[in-house]
Amino acid sequence: MLWTIEGCALTDITVNAYYIETEVQSTKLIMDYLNFTNLLRRQFRVTLSITLWIMCFITSPTFANESDSPSSIPNFAELDAKTSNLKQASINLNAGLNLIEQLFFGEDDKKISNNHHYDYFAALADTKAAILSNRLNINDAETLLLLSELYLNNGMLNETLHSLERIPKNNNITAALDQLFFETAKRYFRKNQYLQAITAFEAIGNTLNEEEERERQATLGLSYLRLGQLDTASQLFDELQGRSDWGTYGRYNLGITLLQQGQIDKGVVVLNKVGRHNFSTEEMKGLKDRANVALGYLFIRKQNPSTAKFYLQRVRLESAYANQALLGIAWANTMSRNYNQALASLLELHERSAASPAVLEAYLAVPYTLTKMKADKQALRFYEAAIKLYKNLIAKTEQTQNALVNEQFIEKLIASEERGYQNLIAQADNNSGPVLQRRILDVISQDKFQETLTNIKNLMAIQPRFARWIERSHNFNSSIALYDPSSSLHKTIIPGEETIEFVDMQDIATRAEALSSEINLAIKANKAYLAYLLDNKLDQESVRLNRYLHQGQFALAQVYDKIITQGAAR
């Protein structure tokens, strides 16, 4: 046989995402062989071999079996890479079966038109089959552009980037090429793959519109920032400063990173520029408030209450960050022993919605401040109210975990549109209340949660196709078995070749069934990861509430003991 596939086992071959060069060489060898034999049966023989060959590129399973999945939940990067590899393997299978149909059964070329009415998976499989059969030239810029777009629409970023990098510069397609690089880079950034994002961003030419170019420059700067290359990031943000809100966002993130790295003086200078600027839009006013809150809490930690208040008092009362600012001002006043001023801020917070973490903390801060003012009996009442609130929220958190961290809710979430998430949460658990609903929505809106949802939907869209693919491979078996070896078309068939073909077709069906099983496991793993993210967030909330509860109970006991001791002394 021309193609040797011995040792190509499903469980020990790792996907090579960049095997297009090998495809080109394979196609040439195939076509040379076809020209040499000039027989349809020989075409099928080689096509079958190459189909089995490309099916070798399948990763080992994420889990050995279903029982393994709950015990060890992979991280996002592992699951995301696994999903991409499984899509690649599935496309290879589909492309191989299409190639067999086209060469053996005389299928025409209509399949690669119209992108299958936005069925990008099928369109990609047919495009790859057309490349393998030499109906499309892999070195042609238009072909590579089509292939890149289809890879991107299937969420296969590594393959997209590799194909884009092979496209020769051509003025006729430069704009389309830049857009594909732009979208690929943004997807990489959302997946926290910053090196690849930088590669794609820096490959873009000069055809983006003004707003897209600003977004490119800002996100490129953020990518460098996340990789710790602060000087490069700062230069990019400086170039944007004054021209776009993107530059201000960049400066804010740079300031926060500088503080996190211990470069306090530099961080304060950067954030102060954001925190004192007069912005016109509500969005940028909110960013200004965030910068001032960050600076205020920095100086509270540095035991500098007067400077902390200076920054916190810049925050607007109607701002989304007003609760954090009020709490910070209260702590600054407490540090300065201005208890009356501290209490005024805390009592205002106490009347606000407990959905805010600052309000939850204020429930303890009010009675603490009252004890400093020698108002112990009033403090008792507030401590008791705090303990009651925390116990209620802890019970609700447990109920919410039972209601949402399960397969039924995850299935509904997968089927839901983003705008329906809040109603879905309320329907699943009508007792959760605004505190927990806000925490859950925060988790669901995260990039890694949304990307995992997309991966699940992609795999679920592939899965129903396997029944048809396996049926097609069995149909091929029947056709081969019924073929008349005495036909004049097949006089040159070597002895035993038909048996080999029959066995190889069965091997394709076996591999398809194994791949289908592997995709099922990957879907379950991704669902388990979503449940893990929700459960972990609710666990964190429960830990925090229990910490508040224990602090409140301990403080309450101390106040009771103090009152009893003082009474006995009289």
N, C-alpha and C positions, 0 to 999 in steps of 0.2 A: 504493500500500500504506500501511496505517496506521502500521506500524513500519518505520523506515528502518534498515537494517543495513549500508549501504554503508560500506566502510572499516573494518569491524570485523574486523581480521586477528588470527589467533592469536598472532602474535609481537610485536604492538605495543600490545596492550591490557593494562593492569595491573588486577589484581583490586582492586575496592573492597569491603573486608570489611564495610562499613557501608552497604549499598544497600537496606536493608529499607524505608526511607521511599520510595524510588523504586518498590519493589515495590507498595507500597500505592497510589501514584498510578497505576501501570501497571494494577493490578487494576481500579481504578475506571474507567479508560478502556476497558479490555477489556469490562467488564460493560455500560457505556453503549453500546458499539458492538454488543454481542450483543443487547441489548434493542431497539436500533434496527432491526437486520436481521431478528432473530427467525428465523434460519435455521441449522440445524445446520452446513451447509457454511461459513457465515460464521463460526460459532464455531471451526471448525477452522482457517479462514484466519487468524484473529487468534491462536489458540492456537499455531499454527505460527510466526507472527511473534514472539510473545513468547518462545517456546522458543529461537529463534535469537538473540533479544536477550539473554536471560540467559546464553546460551552465549558471548557476547562477553566475559564477565568471566573470562578465563583469563589467567594470567600468561605472560610470555615464559619459554622454557626456561632451566633452570639452566645447561645446557651446550648449545652449538650442535649437537654430535654426540658420539658415544661416545668418539671419540679425544681430546676435550677433557678428559674427566673425570679421568684420572690426573694431568694436568699442573697442575691448580689445584683443590685441595680446599677447598670453601667452609667457613666457620666454622659453628658450631652454630646461631647466630641466623638466618643466611641459609637454611640447610637447613630449619630448623623453620618459618620463615615460608613457604617454598616448599611444604612439605608441607601446611600449612593452606590455602593458596590452591588447591592441586590438589584437595584434598578438597572445597572449596567449589565449584570448577568441575565436579567429578564429580557432586556433589549437584544442581547446577543442571541438568545434562544429564539425570539420572535424573528429576528433578521435571518437566522439560519433556516428556519422553517419556510419563511417567505422565499428565500433563495432556492430551496429545493422545489417549491411549487413553480417558481418562474422557469427554472431550467428543465425540470422533469415533466411538469404538467402544462407548460406553455402559458403561464400567467402573463398578462400584459403589464404595461407600465403605468396604468391609471392610478395605482395605489399611492404613488408618491406625490400626487397633486393635491392642492387645497389643504395641506396639513391635516387631512382627515377631519375637516370641519372642527379644528382646534383639538383633535385627539392627538396631542403632541407625542405621546408615547408611541402610538402606532406609526405616526409620521416619521419619527426617528428610526424606528426599526426598519421601515421600508427604505429610508434614505441610506442606512448602513448596508442593506441588502443590495441596493443599486450600486453603491460604491464597490462592494465585494465582487459584483458581477461585471464591473467596468462600464456600467451604463452612466455612472457619474464619475468624474475625475477627482480624486481626493486632493490633488494639487491645485485644482481650480479655485480661485478666490471666491466665486459665487457659491460653490459647493461647500467650502469651509465656512462661509458666512451662514449658510442654511444650517449646516451641522451645528455650529456654535449656538445659533438661536434655538434650535430644538433641544440641545443639551441644557441650555439655560431654562427653557420652559419646563423641562423635566427636573429642574433643581440639581443638576449634576455640574457643580461649579468647577471642579478640577478639570473635567473634560472640556467644559466651555472655555476656560482660560487657555488650555493647551491648544485647542483648535484656533482660537483667536490669535494666538502668538505665531501661528504658522501662516497667517494670511499675509500675502505680499501687499505692500502699499499700493493703493489704487485710488485715484481721485474719485472714481465713480461710486465707490462704496465707503469712503472715509467716514462720512457722517453716520452711516449705519454701524460701522465698526466701532466708532467712538461710543455710540449709545449702548452697544452690547458690553463693551469694557466697563462703562459707567454702571450699568445695572449689575454686572457681575461683581464689581468692587463693593457696591453697597450691600449686596447679599453676603459677601465674605465678612464685611464689617459687622453685620448683625449676628453672624455666627462666631464672632470674636477671633476670626482668623486674620490677624492684622497684617502679617507679612504678605499673604496673598492679596489682601485688599490694596496694599501699597503698590504691589506689582501691577495690578489692574489699573489703579488710578493713574499711575505714572506712564502707562502706555497710551493714555488718551491724547488725541491731537487737539486741534483748536476749533472744533466744530460745535462744541456745546454752546447753548445759549448762556447769557450772562448769569442768570440765577443758578443754572446747573453747574457752571464753572465755580461759582462761589461755594456751592455745596461740596463739589469735588475737593476744593482746596481745604475747606474746613474739616471734612471727614478724613482727608489725607493727614491733616495735622493731628486729629484725634487718634488716628492709627499710630502715628509716631509717638504720641504721648503715652498711649497704652503700652508701647514697647520700651518706654523709659528714655526715649530720645527727645528730651525736653527742649534742647536748643533748636533742633529742626522744627519741632512743633511750634515753638514760640515765633520763629521767623515766618512761618506760614500764617499764623494768627495775626501777626503785626501787619502783614501785607493786606489782610482783610479788614483790619480795624478802620472804622469810619465808612467803609463801603457797604457793609452788610451786617445784619444781626448774627450771621454765622461767625464772624470774627469775635463778637462779644461772647458768644457761647464758648468759643475756643479759649478765650482769656479766662473765663470763669473756671473751666475745667483745668486749665494750666495752674491757676491759683490753688485750687483744691489739691491737685497732685503735689505741688510744692510743699504745702502744709503737711500732707501725708508723708512726704519724704524727709521732713524735719527742716526744710529750708524756710523757716518761719518768716524771716524778714522779707525775703523775695515774695513769698506767698501773700503776705499782708499787702505789699505794694500792688500786686496784680489785682487782688480782690477789691482793694479799696478803690481802684480806678473804676471797676464795675459798680461798686456800691455807692458811689457819689455822683454817677452820671445821671443826667436828666433825660429819661427815655420817654417816647411818645406813645408807644404801644403797650397794651396790658401785658402781653407776653414778656416783653423786656423789663417792664416794671417788676414783674414777678421774679425774674432772674436777679435784678438788683436787690430785691428783698432776700433772696437766698444767699447772696454774697454777704450781706450784712448780718444775717443770722449766723453764718459760718464764722465770721470774724468775732461776733459777740460771744459765742460759745468757746472760741479759742481763748479769749482773754478771761473768761470765767475759769477755765482749766488752769490758766496761768496766774490765778488769784489776783486779777487786776479788775475789780468790779467797776470802777469808774470808766475805764476804757471800754469794757464790755457794754455798759449802758449806752455809751456814745454811739456805738454801732447798732445796737438793738433798737434804739429809739428812732432810727432812720426808717424802720419797717412800718409800712402803712397799716393802719388799724383794720382796714377792709381786706388786707392781703390774705392769701391762703397760708402764709407763714406767720400770721399775727399771733396764733396760739403759742408757737415756739418762741417768738419774741417776748410775749408776756411772761412766759415761764422763766426765760433767761433773765429778764429784768427783775423778776421776783427773787431769783437766786442771787443776783448781784446785790440787791438791796439787803437780803439776809446776810450776805457776807459783810456788808457795811453796817450791819445791825440797825438798819432802817426798817424795823419790823412792820410798822404801820403801812409804809409804802408797799412793802412786799405783800402784806395781807390783802391790800386793795387789788393788786394785780391777780393774786391767786383766787380771790372770791369771784372776780369777773370770769376767770377760766372755769371755776367750779360750776358755773351756770351753763356752760356750753356743752355741746354734744360730746359724749364719751368716745366717739369714733376717732377723736384726735388723741395720739399718744401723749401729747402735752397735758391734756385734760385729765387723763388717767393718772399721770404723775401728780397733778395738782391736788387730787383727792387725798394724797398723803401729805403734800406740802402745806396745805391749809392748817391741819391740826398741829403739825410740827411747828409752824410759825406761832400758833396760838400758845403752845407750851413755852416758847421763848418769851411770850408776852405775859406769862403767869396766868393765862386763862385756861386752866387745866380742865375744868368742867365743860367748857365749850369744846375743847379739843376732843373730849370723850365722844361727844355727839358726832363730830366729823369723822373720827376714826371708825366708829361703828357704821356710819354711812358708807365709808370707803370699803370696809370689809364686806358689807352686804353687796356692794356693786361688784367687787372682784369675785366673790363666790358665784354670783349670778352669771358673770361673763365666763368663768371657768366651766360652769355647767353647760352653757351655750356652745362653748368651743368644742366640748366633747360631743355634743349632739351634732354639731356641724361636721365634725370629722366622720361620724357614723353616716351622715346623710350624703356627704360629697366625696369622700375618699373610698369610692367603690366603682365597680365596672359599669353599673347602670348610669351613673352621673357622667363618667368619662365618655361613654357612648353618646349621650345626649350632647355633651360639649363638642364632640367631633362633628356631629350633625348640625350644630347651631352656627349661625352667623355671629360675627363679633358684636354687632349692636344688640343682640339678644342675650348676651351673657348675664347681665344683671337680673333680668326676669327669670332666666333659667336657674340662677342661684336661689332666688326668692321662692320659686316653685319647689325646688328640691328641699329647701330648708327654710320654712317661713318663720322660724324662731331665731334665726341667726342674728338679725338686727344689723344696724349700719356699721358697727365696729368690725365685725367679722366679714361682712360683705365687702367692705373696703379693702381689707387685707387680702381676700381671695381675688378680687379684681386686680389688685397690684401684681399678684403672682401670674394670673392669666395673661396680663398685658406684656409680660416680659418677653424679650426676643426669643430666648431659648424655649419658652413654653409654646409660643406661636410657631416657631420653626419645627418643633416636635409634632405639633398638630398637623402641619403641612406634610411632614414625612409620613405620618400615619395615613393621611388621606391619599397620598401618592401610592403607598403600598397596598392600601385597600382597593384602589382603582386597578392595580395590576392583578391582584389575586383572582378575580373572576375569569380572567383570560386563560388561566392555566388549563381549565377543563377543555376549552377549545383547542389549545395547543397539543394537549395529550391526545385528544381525539384525532387531530390532524396527523400526529405521528403514527397512531394506530392505523389510520387510513392508508398512510404510505406503506406500512407493513403489508397490508392486504394487497395493495397494488403490486408490490414487489413479488409477493408470493405467487400471484396469479400470472406474472409476466411469463411469456412463452420463450424459454431460452433457445428454442430452435429457430426463432424469428431471424430473418436475414440481417436485421439491424444489429443483432447481437451475436453474430457468428464468432466475433473475436474475443468474447468474454472468456477469461481464464477460468479454469475449473475451480469451483468453490467460492467464486466471487459473490454469487447471489446469496449464499449463506452468510458471508461476511456482512453484506449489506443489510440483510434481515436482522442480524444480531446488532449491528450498529444502530439501526432504527429503534430497536428495543432499548438500546442504551440511551438514546435521546429521550425516550419516554420516561425512563428511570430517572434521568437527570432532571427532567422537568418536574416530576413528582417530588424529588428531593428538594429542588429549589422552591417549589410551592410550600412545602413543609417549613423550610427555612424562613420564608417570608412570613408565614403565620407566627413563628416564634418571634421574629423581629417586630411585628405589629404588637404582640403581647408585651414585649420588652419596652416599646415606646409608650404604650398605655400605662405600664407600671411606672415608668419614669414620670409621666404626668401626675399620677396619683401620689408618687413620692414628693414631687414639688409642692402639691397642695398640702399633703400631710406634714411635711417638714415646716411649712409656714405656720400651720395651725399649732404644731408642737412648740415652735418658738413663741407664739402668742401665749400658749398655755404656760410655758416656763416663766415668761415675763409676768403674767397675771399672778401666778403662784408666788413669785418673788415679792410682788407688791403685797399680796395677802399676808405672807409671813411677816413682812416688815410691819404691816399695820397691826397684826395681832400682837407682835412683840412690843410695839410702841404703846398699844392700848394697855397691855399688862403693866408696863412701866408707869403709865399715868395713873392707873388704878392703885398701884403700890404706893406711888408718891402721895396720892390723896389720902389713902388709909394711914400712911406713916405720919403725915401732917396732922390728921385728925387725932391720932393716938398721942401725939406730942402735946396737944392742947389739954 
